[in-house]
C-alpha cells in the first residue's frame, strides 16, 4: 500500500497526518478551522485518497500557522 504518516510539532502547532493513496474509505479531518476542514475533505474525496488530519494550533492568534503546517505535512 502507498501510505505515509507524518507528525509535525512546532511552537505553534501539533499535526498528525496520515495519507493513503490506495484506500479512500477513511477521511477524518479535524483542524479546528471549519472551512479548511471542508476543503481538505473535498480534496481527499474528489482525489479518491484516504486522509486523516488531527491538528491543534494557536488559533487564538491566527489560523495561518495551522494551515501552513498541515500543507507542509501533506
Gaussian input, Z-matrix of N, CA and C with variables (Angstrom, degrees):
# hf/3-21g

backbone

0 1
 N
 C     1     B1
 C     2     B2     1     A1
 N     3     B3     2     A2     1     D1
 C     4     B4     3     A3     2     D2
 C     5     B5     4     A4     3     D3
 N     6     B6     5     A5     4     D4
 C     7     B7     6     A6     5     D5
 C     8     B8     7     A7     6     D6
 N     9     B9     8     A8     7     D7
 C    10    B10     9     A9     8     D8
 C    11    B11    10    A10     9     D9
 N    12    B12    11    A11    10    D10
 C    13    B13    12    A12    11    D11
 C    14    B14    13    A13    12    D12
 N    15    B15    14    A14    13    D13
 C    16    B16    15    A15    14    D14
 C    17    B17    16    A16    15    D15
 N    18    B18    17    A17    16    D16
 C    19    B19    18    A18    17    D17
 C    20    B20    19    A19    18    D18
 N    21    B21    20    A20    19    D19
 C    22    B22    21    A21    20    D20
 C    23    B23    22    A22    21    D21
 N    24    B24    23    A23    22    D22
 C    25    B25    24    A24    23    D23
 C    26    B26    25    A25    24    D24
 N    27    B27    26    A26    25    D25
 C    28    B28    27    A27    26    D26
 C    29    B29    28    A28    27    D27
 N    30    B30    29    A29    28    D28
 C    31    B31    30    A30    29    D29
 C    32    B32    31    A31    30    D30
 N    33    B33    32    A32    31    D31
 C    34    B34    33    A33    32    D32
 C    35    B35    34    A34    33    D33
 N    36    B36    35    A35    34    D34
 C    37    B37    36    A36    35    D35
 C    38    B38    37    A37    36    D36
 N    39    B39    38    A38    37    D37
 C    40    B40    39    A39    38    D38
 C    41    B41    40    A40    39    D39
 N    42    B42    41    A41    40    D40
 C    43    B43    42    A42    41    D41
 C    44    B44    43    A43    42    D42
 N    45    B45    44    A44    43    D43
 C    46    B46    45    A45    44    D44
 C    47    B47    46    A46    45    D45
 N    48    B48    47    A47    46    D46
 C    49    B49    48    A48    47    D47
 C    50    B50    49    A49    48    D48
 N    51    B51    50    A50    49    D49
 C    52    B52    51    A51    50    D50
 C    53    B53    52    A52    51    D51
 N    54    B54    53    A53    52    D52
 C    55    B55    54    A54    53    D53
 C    56    B56    55    A55    54    D54
 N    57    B57    56    A56    55    D55
 C    58    B58    57    A57    56    D56
 C    59    B59    58    A58    57    D57
 N    60    B60    59    A59    58    D58
 C    61    B61    60    A60    59    D59
 C    62    B62    61    A61    60    D60
 N    63    B63    62    A62    61    D61
 C    64    B64    63    A63    62    D62
 C    65    B65    64    A64    63    D63
 N    66    B66    65    A65    64    D64
 C    67    B67    66    A66    65    D65
 C    68    B68    67    A67    66    D66
 N    69    B69    68    A68    67    D67
 C    70    B70    69    A69    68    D68
 C    71    B71    70    A70    69    D69
 N    72    B72    71    A71    70    D70
 C    73    B73    72    A72    71    D71
 C    74    B74    73    A73    72    D72
 N    75    B75    74    A74    73    D73
 C    76    B76    75    A75    74    D74
 C    77    B77    76    A76    75    D75
 N    78    B78    77    A77    76    D76
 C    79    B79    78    A78    77    D77
 C    80    B80    79    A79    78    D78
 N    81    B81    80    A80    79    D79
 C    82    B82    81    A81    80    D80
 C    83    B83    82    A82    81    D81
 N    84    B84    83    A83    82    D82
 C    85    B85    84    A84    83    D83
 C    86    B86    85    A85    84    D84
 N    87    B87    86    A86    85    D85
 C    88    B88    87    A87    86    D86
 C    89    B89    88    A88    87    D87
 N    90    B90    89    A89    88    D88
 C    91    B91    90    A90    89    D89
 C    92    B92    91    A91    90    D90
 N    93    B93    92    A92    91    D91
 C    94    B94    93    A93    92    D92
 C    95    B95    94    A94    93    D93
 N    96    B96    95    A95    94    D94
 C    97    B97    96    A96    95    D95
 C    98    B98    97    A97    96    D96
 N    99    B99    98    A98    97    D97
 C   100   B100    99    A99    98    D98
 C   101   B101   100   A100    99    D99
 N   102   B102   101   A101   100   D100
 C   103   B103   102   A102   101   D101
 C   104   B104   103   A103   102   D102
 N   105   B105   104   A104   103   D103
 C   106   B106   105   A105   104   D104
 C   107   B107   106   A106   105   D105
 N   108   B108   107   A107   106   D106
 C   109   B109   108   A108   107   D107
 C   110   B110   109   A109   108   D108
 N   111   B111   110   A110   109   D109
 C   112   B112   111   A111   110   D110
 C   113   B113   112   A112   111   D111
 N   114   B114   113   A113   112   D112
 C   115   B115   114   A114   113   D113
 C   116   B116   115   A115   114   D114
 N   117   B117   116   A116   115   D115
 C   118   B118   117   A117   116   D116
 C   119   B119   118   A118   117   D117
 N   120   B120   119   A119   118   D118
 C   121   B121   120   A120   119   D119
 C   122   B122   121   A121   120   D120
 N   123   B123   122   A122   121   D121
 C   124   B124   123   A123   122   D122
 C   125   B125   124   A124   123   D123
 N   126   B126   125   A125   124   D124
 C   127   B127   126   A126   125   D125
 C   128   B128   127   A127   126   D126
 N   129   B129   128   A128   127   D127
 C   130   B130   129   A129   128   D128
 C   131   B131   130   A130   129   D129
 N   132   B132   131   A131   130   D130
 C   133   B133   132   A132   131   D131
 C   134   B134   133   A133   132   D132
 N   135   B135   134   A134   133   D133
 C   136   B136   135   A135   134   D134
 C   137   B137   136   A136   135   D135
 N   138   B138   137   A137   136   D136
 C   139   B139   138   A138   137   D137
 C   140   B140   139   A139   138   D138
 N   141   B141   140   A140   139   D139
 C   142   B142   141   A141   140   D140
 C   143   B143   142   A142   141   D141
 N   144   B144   143   A143   142   D142
 C   145   B145   144   A144   143   D143
 C   146   B146   145   A145   144   D144
 N   147   B147   146   A146   145   D145
 C   148   B148   147   A147   146   D146
 C   149   B149   148   A148   147   D147
 N   150   B150   149   A149   148   D148
 C   151   B151   150   A150   149   D149
 C   152   B152   151   A151   150   D150
 N   153   B153   152   A152   151   D151
 C   154   B154   153   A153   152   D152
 C   155   B155   154   A154   153   D153
 N   156   B156   155   A155   154   D154
 C   157   B157   156   A156   155   D155
 C   158   B158   157   A157   156   D156
 N   159   B159   158   A158   157   D157
 C   160   B160   159   A159   158   D158
 C   161   B161   160   A160   159   D159
 N   162   B162   161   A161   160   D160
 C   163   B163   162   A162   161   D161
 C   164   B164   163   A163   162   D162
 N   165   B165   164   A164   163   D163
 C   166   B166   165   A165   164   D164
 C   167   B167   166   A166   165   D165
 N   168   B168   167   A167   166   D166
 C   169   B169   168   A168   167   D167
 C   170   B170   169   A169   168   D168
 N   171   B171   170   A170   169   D169
 C   172   B172   171   A171   170   D170
 C   173   B173   172   A172   171   D171
 N   174   B174   173   A173   172   D172
 C   175   B175   174   A174   173   D173
 C   176   B176   175   A175   174   D174
 N   177   B177   176   A176   175   D175
 C   178   B178   177   A177   176   D176
 C   179   B179   178   A178   177   D177
 N   180   B180   179   A179   178   D178
 C   181   B181   180   A180   179   D179
 C   182   B182   181   A181   180   D180
 N   183   B183   182   A182   181   D181
 C   184   B184   183   A183   182   D182
 C   185   B185   184   A184   183   D183
 N   186   B186   185   A185   184   D184
 C   187   B187   186   A186   185   D185
 C   188   B188   187   A187   186   D186
 N   189   B189   188   A188   187   D187
 C   190   B190   189   A189   188   D188
 C   191   B191   190   A190   189   D189
 N   192   B192   191   A191   190   D190
 C   193   B193   192   A192   191   D191
 C   194   B194   193   A193   192   D192
 N   195   B195   194   A194   193   D193
 C   196   B196   195   A195   194   D194
 C   197   B197   196   A196   195   D195
 N   198   B198   197   A197   196   D196
 C   199   B199   198   A198   197   D197
 C   200   B200   199   A199   198   D198
 N   201   B201   200   A200   199   D199
 C   202   B202   201   A201   200   D200
 C   203   B203   202   A202   201   D201
 N   204   B204   203   A203   202   D202
 C   205   B205   204   A204   203   D203
 C   206   B206   205   A205   204   D204
 N   207   B207   206   A206   205   D205
 C   208   B208   207   A207   206   D206
 C   209   B209   208   A208   207   D207
 N   210   B210   209   A209   208   D208
 C   211   B211   210   A210   209   D209
 C   212   B212   211   A211   210   D210
 N   213   B213   212   A212   211   D211
 C   214   B214   213   A213   212   D212
 C   215   B215   214   A214   213   D213
 N   216   B216   215   A215   214   D214
 C   217   B217   216   A216   215   D215
 C   218   B218   217   A217   216   D216
 N   219   B219   218   A218   217   D217
 C   220   B220   219   A219   218   D218
 C   221   B221   220   A220   219   D219

   B1=1.4530
   B2=1.5204
   B3=1.2969
   B4=1.4629
   B5=1.5266
   B6=1.3304
   B7=1.4604
   B8=1.5217
   B9=1.3131
   B10=1.4630
   B11=1.5200
   B12=1.3177
   B13=1.4551
   B14=1.5173
   B15=1.3217
   B16=1.4592
   B17=1.5194
   B18=1.3191
   B19=1.4645
   B20=1.5213
   B21=1.3139
   B22=1.4641
   B23=1.5230
   B24=1.3126
   B25=1.4618
   B26=1.5200
   B27=1.3199
   B28=1.4574
   B29=1.5233
   B30=1.3176
   B31=1.4637
   B32=1.5220
   B33=1.3291
   B34=1.4635
   B35=1.5202
   B36=1.3451
   B37=1.4699
   B38=1.5219
   B39=1.3217
   B40=1.4650
   B41=1.5307
   B42=1.3254
   B43=1.4608
   B44=1.5266
   B45=1.3264
   B46=1.4629
   B47=1.5191
   B48=1.3162
   B49=1.4561
   B50=1.5239
   B51=1.3200
   B52=1.4673
   B53=1.5219
   B54=1.3163
   B55=1.4590
   B56=1.5244
   B57=1.3208
   B58=1.4618
   B59=1.5253
   B60=1.3139
   B61=1.4614
   B62=1.5236
   B63=1.3313
   B64=1.4614
   B65=1.5217
   B66=1.3102
   B67=1.4657
   B68=1.5234
   B69=1.3204
   B70=1.4642
   B71=1.5253
   B72=1.3311
   B73=1.4645
   B74=1.5266
   B75=1.3257
   B76=1.4637
   B77=1.5250
   B78=1.3220
   B79=1.4596
   B80=1.5174
   B81=1.3270
   B82=1.4624
   B83=1.5206
   B84=1.3144
   B85=1.4569
   B86=1.5257
   B87=1.3251
   B88=1.4631
   B89=1.5250
   B90=1.3299
   B91=1.4604
   B92=1.5219
   B93=1.3258
   B94=1.4574
   B95=1.5180
   B96=1.3361
   B97=1.4659
   B98=1.5301
   B99=1.3195
   B100=1.4570
   B101=1.5173
   B102=1.3148
   B103=1.4653
   B104=1.5284
   B105=1.3198
   B106=1.4676
   B107=1.5309
   B108=1.3409
   B109=1.4661
   B110=1.5249
   B111=1.3203
   B112=1.4696
   B113=1.5291
   B114=1.3111
   B115=1.4642
   B116=1.5306
   B117=1.3368
   B118=1.4633
   B119=1.5246
   B120=1.3306
   B121=1.4595
   B122=1.5347
   B123=1.3122
   B124=1.4683
   B125=1.5312
   B126=1.3247
   B127=1.4604
   B128=1.5290
   B129=1.3388
   B130=1.4629
   B131=1.5317
   B132=1.3295
   B133=1.4721
   B134=1.5320
   B135=1.3146
   B136=1.4660
   B137=1.5235
   B138=1.3350
   B139=1.4575
   B140=1.5191
   B141=1.3405
   B142=1.4604
   B143=1.5262
   B144=1.3436
   B145=1.4613
   B146=1.5246
   B147=1.3204
   B148=1.4557
   B149=1.5162
   B150=1.3202
   B151=1.4578
   B152=1.5219
   B153=1.3191
   B154=1.4607
   B155=1.5191
   B156=1.3279
   B157=1.4603
   B158=1.5209
   B159=1.3247
   B160=1.4624
   B161=1.5193
   B162=1.3160
   B163=1.4587
   B164=1.5228
   B165=1.3156
   B166=1.4588
   B167=1.5158
   B168=1.3129
   B169=1.4502
   B170=1.5108
   B171=1.3070
   B172=1.4637
   B173=1.5305
   B174=1.3311
   B175=1.4614
   B176=1.5188
   B177=1.3308
   B178=1.4596
   B179=1.5254
   B180=1.3367
   B181=1.4668
   B182=1.5213
   B183=1.3552
   B184=1.4616
   B185=1.5267
   B186=1.3292
   B187=1.4710
   B188=1.5303
   B189=1.3199
   B190=1.4558
   B191=1.5290
   B192=1.3309
   B193=1.4655
   B194=1.5250
   B195=1.3266
   B196=1.4627
   B197=1.5233
   B198=1.3234
   B199=1.4677
   B200=1.5264
   B201=1.3167
   B202=1.4666
   B203=1.5204
   B204=1.3305
   B205=1.4587
   B206=1.5256
   B207=1.3229
   B208=1.4681
   B209=1.5289
   B210=1.3165
   B211=1.4646
   B212=1.5168
   B213=1.3150
   B214=1.4655
   B215=1.5241
   B216=1.3257
   B217=1.4619
   B218=1.5126
   B219=1.3263
   B220=1.4558
   B221=1.5148
   A1=110.37
   A2=114.54
   A3=120.61
   A4=108.23
   A5=115.32
   A6=120.93
   A7=110.31
   A8=114.71
   A9=121.19
   A10=108.23
   A11=115.51
   A12=121.85
   A13=107.88
   A14=114.95
   A15=120.51
   A16=109.29
   A17=115.82
   A18=121.75
   A19=106.93
   A20=115.90
   A21=121.09
   A22=107.89
   A23=116.27
   A24=121.61
   A25=109.36
   A26=115.40
   A27=121.48
   A28=108.05
   A29=116.80
   A30=120.36
   A31=111.53
   A32=117.32
   A33=121.52
   A34=114.09
   A35=118.65
   A36=120.42
   A37=112.68
   A38=114.19
   A39=123.06
   A40=105.89
   A41=116.29
   A42=122.22
   A43=109.61
   A44=116.93
   A45=123.54
   A46=106.59
   A47=116.71
   A48=121.04
   A49=109.82
   A50=116.60
   A51=121.85
   A52=108.54
   A53=115.33
   A54=122.58
   A55=108.30
   A56=116.58
   A57=121.71
   A58=107.90
   A59=116.28
   A60=120.66
   A61=113.54
   A62=117.63
   A63=120.84
   A64=114.60
   A65=118.56
   A66=121.43
   A67=108.75
   A68=116.07
   A69=119.02
   A70=112.54
   A71=116.64
   A72=119.49
   A73=112.23
   A74=118.43
   A75=120.66
   A76=110.10
   A77=114.85
   A78=121.71
   A79=106.94
   A80=116.29
   A81=122.28
   A82=107.64
   A83=116.08
   A84=120.84
   A85=109.22
   A86=116.68
   A87=121.44
   A88=108.91
   A89=115.62
   A90=120.36
   A91=112.45
   A92=116.64
   A93=119.87
   A94=112.90
   A95=116.71
   A96=122.43
   A97=106.72
   A98=116.89
   A99=122.31
   A100=115.08
   A101=117.36
   A102=119.54
   A103=111.45
   A104=117.05
   A105=120.95
   A106=109.91
   A107=117.17
   A108=120.75
   A109=110.21
   A110=115.87
   A111=121.37
   A112=111.33
   A113=117.34
   A114=120.66
   A115=111.58
   A116=117.53
   A117=120.09
   A118=111.13
   A119=116.62
   A120=121.25
   A121=110.40
   A122=116.78
   A123=121.11
   A124=111.01
   A125=117.26
   A126=122.97
   A127=110.23
   A128=116.76
   A129=121.02
   A130=111.50
   A131=117.32
   A132=120.25
   A133=111.43
   A134=116.87
   A135=119.83
   A136=111.65
   A137=117.14
   A138=120.98
   A139=113.21
   A140=115.82
   A141=123.08
   A142=112.65
   A143=115.14
   A144=120.12
   A145=108.52
   A146=115.00
   A147=120.76
   A148=110.32
   A149=116.00
   A150=120.44
   A151=109.06
   A152=115.53
   A153=121.75
   A154=106.78
   A155=116.20
   A156=121.73
   A157=108.80
   A158=115.48
   A159=122.06
   A160=105.98
   A161=116.16
   A162=120.00
   A163=110.60
   A164=115.05
   A165=121.60
   A166=106.31
   A167=115.52
   A168=119.03
   A169=111.50
   A170=115.17
   A171=121.74
   A172=110.01
   A173=115.29
   A174=120.72
   A175=112.59
   A176=117.73
   A177=120.02
   A178=111.31
   A179=116.48
   A180=120.98
   A181=109.88
   A182=115.56
   A183=120.67
   A184=109.00
   A185=119.24
   A186=119.99
   A187=113.26
   A188=117.04
   A189=121.77
   A190=112.68
   A191=118.39
   A192=120.59
   A193=111.15
   A194=116.53
   A195=120.42
   A196=110.93
   A197=117.56
   A198=119.74
   A199=111.30
   A200=117.47
   A201=120.20
   A202=111.48
   A203=117.01
   A204=119.98
   A205=112.34
   A206=118.39
   A207=120.11
   A208=108.97
   A209=117.38
   A210=121.11
   A211=112.39
   A212=117.28
   A213=121.15
   A214=110.02
   A215=116.92
   A216=120.99
   A217=113.28
   A218=115.83
   A219=120.12
   A220=110.33
   D1=145.90
   D2=177.98
   D3=-95.10
   D4=99.29
   D5=-177.21
   D6=-135.76
   D7=159.74
   D8=174.35
   D9=-149.92
   D10=143.45
   D11=174.86
   D12=-131.17
   D13=132.54
   D14=-176.22
   D15=-133.76
   D16=138.56
   D17=170.44
   D18=-119.83
   D19=131.98
   D20=-179.17
   D21=-131.98
   D22=119.24
   D23=179.49
   D24=-122.42
   D25=123.82
   D26=176.58
   D27=-126.97
   D28=-177.36
   D29=176.22
   D30=-64.71
   D31=-26.72
   D32=-175.83
   D33=-100.35
   D34=-27.21
   D35=-171.84
   D36=-140.93
   D37=158.26
   D38=169.54
   D39=-130.64
   D40=116.80
   D41=-174.34
   D42=-122.45
   D43=133.00
   D44=168.24
   D45=-123.69
   D46=126.90
   D47=-173.87
   D48=-138.85
   D49=131.57
   D50=174.99
   D51=-125.69
   D52=134.71
   D53=-178.85
   D54=-124.93
   D55=132.70
   D56=178.49
   D57=-131.72
   D58=109.68
   D59=-176.65
   D60=-78.51
   D61=-13.74
   D62=-175.18
   D63=-104.46
   D64=-11.20
   D65=-176.69
   D66=-142.28
   D67=112.65
   D68=-177.92
   D69=-104.03
   D70=24.10
   D71=-179.83
   D72=-77.67
   D73=-18.22
   D74=-178.16
   D75=-116.72
   D76=107.94
   D77=175.18
   D78=-130.08
   D79=112.65
   D80=178.90
   D81=-135.88
   D82=119.09
   D83=-176.37
   D84=-123.82
   D85=126.65
   D86=175.64
   D87=-143.94
   D88=95.90
   D89=178.95
   D90=-109.91
   D91=-12.15
   D92=-174.41
   D93=85.67
   D94=0.74
   D95=-179.49
   D96=-122.49
   D97=105.34
   D98=-171.68
   D99=-52.47
   D100=-51.72
   D101=-177.15
   D102=-67.90
   D103=-36.59
   D104=177.57
   D105=-64.69
   D106=-40.93
   D107=174.74
   D108=-56.42
   D109=-47.48
   D110=-179.76
   D111=-59.51
   D112=-45.27
   D113=-177.62
   D114=-66.82
   D115=-41.26
   D116=178.03
   D117=-65.83
   D118=-39.30
   D119=177.16
   D120=-61.65
   D121=-47.21
   D122=179.32
   D123=-63.97
   D124=-40.55
   D125=178.18
   D126=-57.53
   D127=-47.25
   D128=-178.78
   D129=-69.78
   D130=-43.94
   D131=-178.11
   D132=-63.67
   D133=-47.72
   D134=-178.83
   D135=-73.18
   D136=-27.35
   D137=176.41
   D138=-83.69
   D139=-8.41
   D140=179.50
   D141=56.00
   D142=51.02
   D143=172.48
   D144=-136.46
   D145=153.60
   D146=178.41
   D147=-80.18
   D148=141.30
   D149=-179.51
   D150=-147.79
   D151=125.54
   D152=174.80
   D153=-123.94
   D154=121.95
   D155=-179.41
   D156=-129.35
   D157=125.11
   D158=171.20
   D159=-122.79
   D160=116.36
   D161=-175.72
   D162=-133.19
   D163=134.87
   D164=171.67
   D165=-124.72
   D166=132.47
   D167=-179.37
   D168=-144.51
   D169=178.38
   D170=179.88
   D171=-83.93
   D172=64.20
   D173=-175.57
   D174=-64.99
   D175=-22.23
   D176=176.47
   D177=-67.19
   D178=-24.27
   D179=177.25
   D180=-87.31
   D181=-54.41
   D182=-174.61
   D183=-173.88
   D184=139.65
   D185=176.77
   D186=-75.63
   D187=-6.47
   D188=-175.43
   D189=-59.42
   D190=-43.20
   D191=-178.06
   D192=-62.14
   D193=-41.91
   D194=-179.60
   D195=-65.21
   D196=-47.56
   D197=-178.88
   D198=-64.30
   D199=-40.39
   D200=178.34
   D201=-62.42
   D202=-47.46
   D203=-175.16
   D204=-70.66
   D205=-33.61
   D206=173.42
   D207=-65.19
   D208=-41.40
   D209=177.30
   D210=-62.32
   D211=-41.52
   D212=177.42
   D213=-63.20
   D214=-42.27
   D215=179.57
   D216=-66.18
   D217=-35.90
   D218=-179.08
   D219=-72.74

